[in-house]
Amino acid sequence: MDNKICRENLNEVGDVMFKQSIKFPLIYVVVLTVWEFIANKEVNWMDNIMAFFIMLLIILLFKWADIPYKWNKDK
């Protein structure tokens, strides 16, 4: 029973972490795409998508690395 509760809690933490982490890279890609379209009339989709995924992975890594510290701090 405790294991199930712990797993559900981790899923909720993961969902919240992902939803918070995706906001900045998504806004960055939209702004970058609009800027490229206005300035160059040509959009480099692969560069924009790769920048999005790299930023998302870095932010997720930082948020993931921060969670165990908070759990140990609460104990």
C-alpha positions as CSV (number, residue, x, y, z in Angstrom):
1,M,0.0,0.0,0.0
2,D,2.8,2.5,0.9
3,N,4.6,1.7,-2.3
4,K,1.6,2.5,-4.3
5,I,1.1,5.8,-2.6
6,C,4.7,6.6,-3.0
7,R,4.5,5.8,-6.8
8,E,1.4,8.0,-7.2
9,N,3.1,10.8,-5.4
10,L,6.2,10.5,-7.7
11,N,3.9,10.6,-10.8
12,E,2.3,13.8,-9.6
13,V,5.7,15.3,-8.9
14,G,6.9,14.3,-12.3
15,D,3.8,15.7,-14.0
16,V,4.2,19.1,-12.2
17,M,7.9,19.2,-12.9
18,F,7.3,18.6,-16.6
19,K,4.5,21.1,-16.9
20,Q,6.7,23.8,-15.2
21,S,9.7,22.9,-17.2
22,I,8.1,23.0,-20.7
23,K,6.9,26.6,-20.4
24,F,10.2,28.5,-20.9
25,P,11.5,26.4,-23.9
26,L,8.1,26.6,-25.6
27,I,7.9,30.4,-25.3
28,Y,11.5,30.6,-26.5
29,V,10.8,28.5,-29.6
30,V,7.7,30.5,-30.4
31,V,9.5,33.9,-30.0
32,L,12.6,32.6,-32.0
33,T,10.4,31.3,-34.8
34,V,8.4,34.5,-35.1
35,W,11.6,36.5,-35.0
36,E,13.3,34.4,-37.7
37,F,10.1,34.7,-39.9
38,I,10.0,38.5,-39.5
39,A,13.8,39.1,-39.9
40,N,14.7,36.5,-42.5
41,K,11.4,35.3,-44.0
42,E,12.8,31.8,-43.5
43,V,12.5,29.6,-40.4
44,N,15.2,27.1,-39.4
45,W,12.8,24.5,-38.0
46,M,15.5,21.9,-37.1
47,D,17.6,24.4,-35.2
48,N,14.5,25.7,-33.3
49,I,13.3,22.2,-32.4
50,M,16.8,21.1,-31.3
51,A,17.1,24.2,-29.1
52,F,13.7,23.4,-27.6
53,F,14.7,19.8,-26.7
54,I,18.1,20.8,-25.4
55,M,16.6,23.5,-23.2
56,L,13.9,21.2,-22.0
57,L,16.3,18.4,-21.1
58,I,18.6,20.8,-19.2
59,I,15.8,22.3,-17.2
60,L,14.3,18.9,-16.4
61,L,17.8,17.7,-15.3
62,F,18.2,20.7,-12.9
63,K,14.7,20.2,-11.5
64,W,15.2,16.4,-11.1
65,A,18.5,17.0,-9.3
66,D,16.9,19.4,-6.9
67,I,14.1,17.1,-5.7
68,P,16.1,14.7,-3.5
69,Y,17.6,17.6,-1.7
70,K,14.1,18.8,-0.8
71,W,13.1,15.4,0.3
72,N,16.1,15.0,2.6
73,K,15.6,18.5,3.9
74,D,12.0,17.6,5.0
75,K,13.1,14.5,7.0
